[in-house]
Structures are given as structure tokens and as C-alpha cells.
Amino acid sequence: MTLSISILGSLVIESGDCRLGKVPKKARALLAFLASQAGQPVTRERLADLLWPYQGSEQARHSLRNCLLELRKALGRNTDPHLLADFATCRIQDAIVDLDAFERLARSQHGADLQSAAELYRGEFLADFDINSEPFQEWLAAQRDRTLAIVCDVLQRLSAKQNAAGEHEAAIQSGRRLVMLDSLSEFGQRALIRAYAQAGRRGEALRQYKSCAETLKRELGVAPDVETQLLANEISRSNGAREHTLPGPATEDLDATARAGTSDRSGARRTPSRGEGTPQGSATPRWPCLLPNIAVAVAPVRNLTGDPDQQYLVEAFTEDLVTDLLRHGRGLSLKPLGDDRGAPDSSNRVLERGYDYIVTGSAKQAHPACCG
């Protein structure tokens, strides 16, 4: 009789046409672990340590034997060929396991296979499953992270293929699911933003960027990375133009996160937060904002006090100026300028570099402090 085990989502065990419900929790954990091993045998010592870590060795092996008996009883005699246990090892064979098909389909380059893989992911690996065993919980957490990373990669590639094929609404649905699974991953956010834009839904693309920026600020205290900002900038300037104006997702894969420098758990690269600064000449904007439309350069405020010890006050004034501009000018794209911008022809040179405006000024301490 066929044994089917689904572990992507809540655990579902089916023997023939019958779904098994009343299976002891440790027996369910044992079956799920064995099912995840792709038919490979697992030593009894490993299973005993995994499920009964707080018992002595002999007692743990005794508990494992009892658990196997309970599992055989729950599965029924017709499933005996699927659960193999000898003196040293245990394994599941010839069972239909959704994880096996999911991993195989996820490696495919065909859109139909990627769609099937995405459909197999019903939810978090062994969703809502919990037993009193630290080793098992550690293994469970690692499996949840691994399968989440796989489905996110699948949905990202699927969305890109759907966009390329002109299936923009399908690409939006894939992007939405990707963001729902991991809202902090900027790979997923960019996939959805790009799908909206290429479907001609420019306003929704920019609203998604705003939502992304607000989520990152609220949850992590950071701004979107430069690639996300550039994508939003292209869309905001496109005036309805479509695919040919948008940066492509060619470099957006899971391996790219290893090359991205600082990253969060989702692989999303981060722009340094305000006050961290960036090296002169870096392409990363220090003062990002939402939906940039007007490029504004902020030159260093000149210190008129003549006292180097008062420089921190001038820098603090600059910080406040930029903060106020960002707060009240959501259409501005702010860029800090280096100290060499004080030359007489600096304004012309700045405007030649593509900035629409340059903010300059000076400051000195008085009673009260004033600026000029």
C-alpha cells in the first residue's frame, strides 16, 4: 500500500486513501525525520539522541523501540515495507515524500517545474510542530530556514521567467507570495516591484517600494540597499516606460548574497545607516529617501567659528538639515558631497554631474546659535 508523507507545511500522513490522524507525537517526529532523509538510513543512536536527549543511552534506545512499535501500529501492516529497522539503523523507503519532489523540481530551469515546486510548499517545514527536545528543535529550525531559502529562490526565478514571457500578472502573484514569505528580503521586494512596473502598474510599484522602505526601517532600522533604490528611481523616472528601462534581476540569486558584503538573514544587502558614512566616491547614497525624483547635493556646511572643536556642532546642523529635507521632501534624492566642493566653480561642476540643486551654507555659534 502507498505511503505518502507531506512535511512542507503541517505534517500529513496518508496510507492508501486514508489519512492518519491519531499518531503519537514522538512517533510523528520520528516518521517526519526519517522521511526527510531521502531514503538514507539513520543510526539508532542518532535517533535516540535526537528525540530522547534527556534520557540515558539504554533508556533512550528502549524509548526508540517502543516508538517504532507505536508507529508500525499506527501505519498498519500494509505499510511494513516502507518502514525498515534493523539492529543498527532505521529508514523510510519507497514512500511518496513531498520534500523529495520539491527539491528535485526546485533544481529545474523550466517554469512549469518551478511552479510545481512552489505549489508543493504549503507552508513552513513541519508547521506548528513542537516537541520537548532541544536537538530536534535545532534540526527543525535549520530545515525551516533551508526550505524557506529554496522556495524563495524558486519564486524569484519563477517571477523573472513569467515577466520575460509577458505573464506579468502571474509574475505579480509570485512576487506577492515571495514578499509574504519573507518581507525583509530585498530580492523578493525587488521581484515584486519589478513585476508591478513591467505590468504597467507603476503606482503600485512605487507604493511597494515605500512599503519595503518602511518595513526595513521599522524592523531593522536600515534603509533599502542601493540596488532597490536605483530600481525605484528608474521606475519613478520612466513615465510609464516598461521593461527596457528597468534594471534586470540577472545577479539576484541566493549565491549572490555571499558576494554582497553585509547582509541580513535573507541575503538583503544594506545601505549604511545615517551617521555611518561611506567612502568618498562610493556609489552608495548616504541619505536615501522614498521615491527619488529630484537630485539634491548637500555640500558640507562651512565652520565660521574658527574653532576646530566646534566642528561637531556644524556636523550636527548638517545632520538636522538632511533629516528635515528627507522628512518634508519625499521627492528628493539627497547626496552628500566631499570637502572639495568648496571651490568657486563647485556649483557648476555639481550640476554637470547630474544634480538638480546644491544646498550650501555656513554655521557659527552665537546666543542663540545661528547660521548663515
Secondary structure, 3 states (H helix, E strand, C coil): CCEEEECEECCEEEECCEEECCCCHHHHHHHHHHHCCCCCCEEHHHHHHHHCCCCCHHHHHHHHHHHHHHHHHHHCHHHHHHEEECCCEEEECCCEEHHHHHHHHHCCCCHHHHHHHHHHCCCCECCCCCCCCHHHHHHHHHHHHHHHHHHHHHHHHHHHHHHHCCCHHHHHHHHHHHHHHCCCCHHHHHHHHHHHHHCCCHHHHHHHHHHHHHHHHHHHCCECCHHHHHHHHHHHHCCCCCHHHCCCCCCCCHHHHHHCCCECCCCCECECCCCCCCCCCCCCCCECCCCCCEEEEECCCEECCCCHHHHHHHHHHHHHHHHHHHHHCCCEEEEECCHHHHCCCHHHHHHHCCCCEEECCEEECCCCCEEC
